[in-house]
């Protein structure tokens, strides 16, 4: 769901420094970057077949400890295909997920409108659901979806013991578990565990190739070989079997090389930055110690005025501090996200705290420019 205080793309592009995510590349620089990649020497793909695609699928399957994987240009399609296979196998169209799940919150009802799935919203907006929350369900499920981390609730992860309990609850009832792991890459260091350890608690896993690891786009869906074989026709039916995918695939492989070894450092930086911001009056961090490389900053003030102040920083100092400013359910409290990637290396924690102080002061005075 987009914010009513959404970014100005031209203004963002004009900034010399950007706090969140990875340092952006201009289109020409992307072409040069891809051309310089060793993966650019691999044979070009055609309709999902080719050396680079096969290498990417094998690599992600190995990282996740799954027998098979398939590259998909769009995560929405990958997850609908996964849920369709699971629910068809069970003969049950009901899926349990969190009410702030990306599948329910950001995809315009795709699972319900296109696949006629019944979504059961479990838990509350304050954090991930627990096994205790699932005890309120009294009907058969075709699948259980767990989003790691739960982005809309401040990039929170369930406690590891709770995640194990969720898996046990589903296993006891024969319910397949699907991990919406778009940001699973930073969930692993958040837990202090390996990717395969987490993926072992699920029957299928979706991971993004641009969130955390900075590719151009696309994702990978992983699971047992027969599950992937059954998912492929649904991927084709959704129009995701592209004639050529090599720019996405090459950038995904390159992103795994460049950023995956550094994701743990992004999580540590998120925690140190959050601690510094927590010292600024008028700011609160959610969660107080980030679980992954992302967190929310709750700010005292009106979102319109704070967004004007953020734009003022962009115009006058060339700093893109936040991607948007959102209202919350509490009047007078706004929210922004911080997602740490290599772009944050261009700032010190103290400098970021100072910039947030400026945004607060200008937002409260209403003196920011248009």
Secondary structure, 3 states (H helix, E strand, C coil): CCCCCCCCHHHHHHCCEECCECCCCCHHHHHHHHHHCHHHHCCCCECCECHHHHHHHHHHHHHHCCCEEEEECCHHHHHHHHHHHHHHHHCCCEEEECCCCHHHHCCCCHHHHHHCCEEEECCCCCCCCCHHHHCCCCCCCCEEEEECCEHHHCCECCCHHHHHHHHHHHHHCCCCEEEECCCHHHHHHHHCCCHHHHHCCCCEEEEECCCCCCCCCCEEEEECHHHHHHHHHHHHHCCCCCCCCHHHHHHHHHHHHHCHHHHHHHHHHHHHHHHHHCCCCCEEEECCCCCCCEEEEEEECCHHHHHHHHHHHHHHHCEECCCCCEECCCCCEEEEEEEECHHHHHCCHHHHHHHHHHHHHHHHHCCCCC
